[in-house]
Amino acid sequence: MYTKTRSIFCFREGKQDVEWTPAIKRAMHEVQEKSEPSKRELHNQAKALNIQGRSKMNKDELVKAIRDAQS
């Protein structure tokens, strides 16, 4: 069975290859999800800011429109 490995940097040991187990993949996915809002969350924020054309915007466009509206 093929297992994916990724290189990570550990402060004490330096660069190491680690096997990405399903548990590690889930944990990394959860961290990524928490670090950036979903398109739905961005859409709701744009709605609260009354941004026109929000339903046709992609995620990057929503982020830009929200930043512009808040500045």
Residue frames relative to the residue before (quaternion, step in Angstrom):
aa qw qx qy qz dx dy dz
M 1.0000 0.0000 0.0000 0.0000 0.00 0.00 0.00
Y 0.3655 -0.7322 0.5386 0.2005 3.53 -0.94 0.95
T 0.0679 -0.7827 0.6175 0.0385 3.56 -0.90 0.89
K 0.4191 -0.7014 0.5187 0.2517 3.52 -0.97 0.86
T 0.1114 -0.7599 0.6346 0.0862 3.51 -1.12 0.68
R 0.1454 -0.7614 0.6256 0.0880 3.53 -1.20 0.55
S 0.4074 -0.6808 0.5481 0.2648 3.50 -1.15 0.63
I 0.0258 -0.7714 0.6358 0.0033 3.53 -0.98 0.90
F 0.3576 -0.7087 0.5575 0.2431 3.54 -1.23 0.37
C 0.1193 -0.7687 0.6275 0.0332 3.52 -0.80 1.08
F 0.5496 -0.6629 0.3966 0.3182 3.58 -0.75 1.04
R 0.7509 0.4033 -0.2233 0.4730 3.58 0.83 -0.93
E 0.7893 0.3486 -0.1653 0.4776 3.59 0.87 -0.96
G 0.4727 -0.6640 0.4530 0.3612 3.60 1.20 -0.29
K 0.7722 -0.3392 0.2526 0.4741 3.57 -1.26 -0.36
Q 0.0333 0.7954 -0.6018 0.0638 3.54 -0.92 1.00
D 0.3703 -0.6812 0.5764 0.2580 3.56 -1.23 0.52
V 0.0540 -0.7959 0.6029 0.0049 3.54 -0.89 0.98
E 0.4653 -0.6579 0.5169 0.2888 3.55 -1.15 0.64
W 0.3180 -0.7486 0.5542 0.1770 3.56 -0.89 0.98
T 0.1500 -0.7976 0.5826 0.0441 3.53 -0.17 1.32
P 0.6756 -0.4809 0.3460 0.4389 3.62 -1.18 0.26
A 0.6372 0.5317 -0.3323 0.4482 3.60 1.01 -0.74
I 0.6521 0.4947 -0.3138 0.4811 3.58 0.98 -0.81
K 0.6319 0.5329 -0.3330 0.4536 3.61 0.97 -0.82
R 0.6569 0.5049 -0.3108 0.4659 3.61 0.93 -0.90
A 0.6596 0.5140 -0.3084 0.4535 3.57 0.93 -0.90
M 0.6628 0.4933 -0.3039 0.4743 3.58 0.93 -0.86
H 0.6305 0.5295 -0.3281 0.4631 3.59 1.03 -0.78
E 0.6520 0.5143 -0.3110 0.4622 3.59 0.97 -0.85
V 0.6360 0.5181 -0.3265 0.4695 3.58 1.00 -0.80
Q 0.6664 0.4963 -0.3040 0.4660 3.59 0.91 -0.87
E 0.6464 0.5203 -0.3271 0.4521 3.58 0.96 -0.79
K 0.6847 0.4841 -0.2867 0.4633 3.57 0.96 -0.82
S 0.6784 0.5240 -0.3006 0.4181 3.58 1.06 -0.64
E 0.7913 0.1699 -0.1263 0.5736 3.62 1.13 -0.32
P 0.4800 -0.6895 0.4570 0.2922 3.58 -0.93 0.86
S 0.5274 -0.6166 0.4820 0.3306 3.55 -1.21 0.54
K 0.6562 -0.4890 0.3829 0.4286 3.56 -1.27 0.26
R 0.6252 0.5416 -0.3373 0.4494 3.59 1.00 -0.76
E 0.6559 0.4992 -0.3120 0.4725 3.59 0.95 -0.85
L 0.6484 0.5051 -0.3141 0.4752 3.57 1.01 -0.81
H 0.6320 0.5326 -0.3265 0.4587 3.58 1.00 -0.83
N 0.6607 0.5035 -0.3062 0.4649 3.59 0.93 -0.86
Q 0.6404 0.5084 -0.3185 0.4796 3.56 1.04 -0.77
A 0.6454 0.5095 -0.3138 0.4748 3.60 1.00 -0.82
K 0.6211 0.5345 -0.3348 0.4653 3.59 1.05 -0.73
A 0.6550 0.5094 -0.3057 0.4669 3.58 0.96 -0.87
L 0.7019 0.4310 -0.2508 0.5086 3.59 1.15 -0.64
N 0.3907 -0.7552 0.4400 0.2887 3.59 1.37 0.06
I 0.2280 0.7756 -0.5421 0.2292 3.57 0.91 0.98
Q 0.3641 -0.7505 0.5182 0.1887 3.56 -0.70 1.14
G 0.8130 0.2713 -0.2087 0.4711 3.60 -1.08 0.76
R 0.3408 0.7907 -0.4589 0.2192 3.57 1.28 0.19
S 0.6464 0.5477 -0.3365 0.4110 3.61 1.00 -0.70
K 0.7019 0.4374 -0.2661 0.4952 3.59 1.20 -0.42
M 0.5624 0.6218 -0.3791 0.3915 3.60 1.27 -0.09
N 0.3902 -0.6660 0.5716 0.2784 3.54 -1.21 0.56
K 0.7604 -0.4066 0.2560 0.4370 3.56 -1.29 0.13
D 0.6740 0.4938 -0.2991 0.4609 3.59 0.88 -0.91
E 0.6531 0.5076 -0.3106 0.4684 3.57 1.00 -0.79
L 0.6239 0.5311 -0.3347 0.4654 3.58 1.05 -0.72
V 0.6348 0.5266 -0.3279 0.4607 3.58 0.94 -0.89
K 0.6753 0.4923 -0.2941 0.4638 3.60 0.87 -0.96
A 0.6662 0.5081 -0.3035 0.4538 3.60 0.89 -0.92
I 0.6459 0.5097 -0.3142 0.4737 3.59 1.02 -0.80
R 0.6445 0.5107 -0.3223 0.4690 3.59 0.94 -0.85
D 0.6609 0.5094 -0.3050 0.4591 3.57 0.93 -0.91
A 0.6776 0.5013 -0.2901 0.4532 3.58 0.95 -0.88
Q 0.6950 0.4758 -0.2742 0.4642 3.58 1.09 -0.68
S 0.6776 0.4921 -0.3090 0.4507 3.60 1.16 -0.34
